[in-house]
């Protein structure tokens, strides 16, 4: 497997920047450290500063002050600023920005000529195969679907042999069907090419499916950051995302029930039934269980329509005194799941840390 040689260690991004537009002033203040491997998602509502942060990292915001270190290499400090063209970044925008007068092959050759190092034939073939664009090489951009254009744009970004791939809402211009076409390619990128990916989005669904690490921005400030499950399974999420509180699970399909169109997934000694979407036995899957879809019971309710009932103990209760709800963490065998329930239910059932409990999860509520 050909690899792009990414940096090691971590990426440190400490920025201060003020942007003026007429009488309006937007201030971005970021103090983050995140892995230089895997996909780091930058999540936030429109106007939160996501694209500005990317532009700072890419060196496109000349007034940015602070520190940017990628592994052992410093791109910005109080003494110098490495120019954009020396930062070895591949950039994918919301729109593909392909050259309309060139076919797909011509667009890719343009990237190769500007590569940071020689592109071997084997690597070129691997990129084309990974993004399934070999049959499109003679097509002009106006002959491509939106999803095909974005796959070509991603291939072009990879062929400059970057040390970091930046993706600024690459699916924002696509309808849902085209998004579903492109998502599997994005999910496979990091494992295939082993380089850090910064992925901007305001879609929690995209983030939960793709990211390993998350930075949440709100009004120009970092309000939450950390591993995907640490962020989404806690009270760190700003109010706009409270209903997205979730448990993210890496599991493997171990059984199919063709009669009922269900599959069984195993994770850390626990199992869950979920809808069969043609997942093969042995396939690794990422599951998302939204906390509001988890109910709790003091006993195993066998006479119930809910197939998934996981026995555990209450590991923590986080009360939100500004709302009617609370988050209850249920410790399972080598894992945990988070439930969002009313504070009244906690009081009525006398729920306490350490108590035995059953987490009940509808199969139709599990997102794979």
NORURRA-V353737 format. One record per backbone hydrogen bond with DSSP energy under -0.5 kcal/mol. CO is the residue of the C=O (numbers start at 1). NH is the residue of the N-H. E is the energy in kcal/mol with one decimal. If there is no record, write none. Layout:
co->(CO;CO)
nh->(NH;NH)
e->(E;E)
//
This chain:
co->(3;4;9;10;10;11;11;12;13;13;14;15;16;17;19;21;24;26;28;29;30;32;34;38;38;39;39;39;40;41;41;42;43;45;48;49;50;51;52;53;54;55;55;55;56;60;61;65;67;68;68;69;69;70;73;73;75;76;80;83;84;88;88;90;92;98;99;102;103;104;105;106;107;108;109;110;111;112;118;120;121;122;123;124;125;126;127;128;129;133;134;136;136;137;139;140;141;145;146;147;148;149;150;151;152;153;154;155;157;158;160;163;163;164;164;165;166;167;167;169;171;175;176;177;178;179;180;182;182;183;184;185;186;186;188;189;190;193;194;196;197;197;198;198;199;200;201;202;203;204;205;206;207;212;213;214;215;215;216;216;218;220;221;221;224;226;227;228;229;231;232;234;238;239;241;242;245;247;247;249;249;251;252;253;255;256;257;257;261;262;263;264;264;265;266;267;270;272;274;275;280;283;285;285;287;288;288;289;290;291;291;293;293;295;297;299;300;302;305;307;308;309;310;312;313;314;316;317;318;319;320;324;325;326;326;327;327;328;328;329;329;329;330;330;331;332;332;335;337;339;339;341;342;343;344;345;346;347;352;355;357;357;358;358;359;360;361;362;363;363;366;367)
nh->(5;6;36;12;71;13;34;69;15;32;67;30;65;28;26;24;21;19;17;222;15;13;11;40;197;41;212;213;199;43;215;201;217;48;220;53;54;55;56;57;58;59;60;61;59;62;64;16;14;75;76;12;71;73;70;75;82;68;77;86;87;163;164;166;168;100;102;141;107;108;109;110;111;112;113;114;114;115;120;124;125;126;127;128;129;130;131;133;132;136;137;104;139;105;104;143;144;149;150;151;152;153;154;155;156;157;158;159;160;161;116;7;196;90;166;198;92;169;200;172;174;179;180;181;182;183;184;185;186;187;188;189;189;190;192;193;194;4;6;165;40;199;167;200;42;169;44;204;207;208;209;210;211;228;41;226;43;217;223;224;221;29;218;223;216;214;231;232;233;234;246;237;241;242;244;245;291;249;289;251;287;285;266;282;264;258;261;262;276;257;274;254;255;272;252;270;267;265;263;277;283;253;251;287;249;290;367;247;293;294;340;295;362;360;358;301;302;304;307;309;361;311;359;357;331;354;329;319;327;321;323;343;320;328;341;318;329;330;339;315;316;331;332;337;313;334;335;332;330;328;341;326;346;347;348;349;351;350;355;314;312;359;297;360;310;295;308;365;275;366;368;288)
e->(-0.5;-1.1;-1.6;-0.5;-2.5;-0.6;-2.3;-2.3;-0.5;-2.5;-2.5;-2.2;-2.1;-2.8;-3.0;-2.1;-2.9;-3.1;-1.9;-0.7;-2.0;-2.7;-3.2;-0.6;-2.2;-0.6;-3.2;-1.9;-2.8;-0.7;-2.8;-2.1;-3.1;-1.8;-1.8;-2.2;-1.9;-2.6;-2.0;-2.3;-2.4;-0.6;-2.8;-1.0;-0.8;-0.8;-1.6;-2.1;-3.2;-3.0;-1.5;-2.6;-0.7;-2.0;-3.1;-0.6;-3.0;-2.4;-2.1;-1.7;-1.8;-3.0;-1.1;-3.5;-3.0;-0.7;-1.4;-0.7;-2.3;-2.2;-2.5;-1.9;-1.3;-2.2;-2.2;-0.7;-0.9;-1.6;-0.7;-2.4;-2.5;-1.8;-2.4;-2.1;-2.5;-2.7;-1.7;-1.9;-0.8;-1.8;-0.9;-0.5;-2.2;-2.5;-2.0;-2.4;-1.7;-2.4;-1.9;-1.9;-2.2;-2.4;-2.3;-2.2;-2.6;-2.0;-2.1;-1.9;-0.8;-1.8;-2.4;-0.6;-0.7;-2.6;-0.5;-2.7;-2.9;-1.0;-3.1;-1.6;-1.7;-2.3;-2.2;-1.1;-1.8;-2.6;-0.6;-0.9;-1.7;-2.6;-1.4;-0.9;-0.6;-0.6;-1.7;-2.7;-2.4;-1.5;-0.6;-2.6;-3.1;-0.6;-3.1;-0.6;-2.5;-1.4;-1.0;-0.7;-2.1;-2.7;-1.6;-1.8;-2.6;-2.1;-3.0;-1.9;-2.7;-0.6;-2.6;-1.1;-1.3;-3.1;-2.6;-0.6;-3.4;-3.0;-2.3;-2.2;-1.9;-1.1;-2.0;-0.6;-2.2;-1.6;-2.4;-1.5;-3.2;-0.5;-2.7;-0.6;-3.5;-2.7;-2.8;-3.3;-2.7;-0.6;-0.9;-1.9;-2.4;-3.1;-2.5;-3.0;-1.2;-2.3;-1.8;-2.5;-2.8;-3.1;-2.7;-0.7;-2.1;-2.4;-3.1;-0.5;-3.0;-0.6;-2.4;-2.2;-2.4;-1.5;-2.3;-0.5;-0.7;-3.2;-2.5;-1.0;-1.8;-1.8;-0.7;-0.8;-2.5;-0.6;-2.8;-2.8;-3.4;-3.0;-2.7;-0.6;-2.5;-0.8;-1.9;-3.2;-1.4;-0.5;-2.1;-3.0;-0.5;-0.6;-2.7;-3.3;-1.2;-0.6;-0.5;-1.8;-1.9;-1.0;-0.5;-2.8;-3.2;-3.0;-0.7;-2.5;-1.6;-1.9;-3.1;-2.5;-2.1;-0.6;-1.9;-2.4;-2.7;-0.5;-1.9;-0.6;-2.8;-2.2;-1.1;-1.2;-0.7;-1.1;-0.5;-2.9)
//
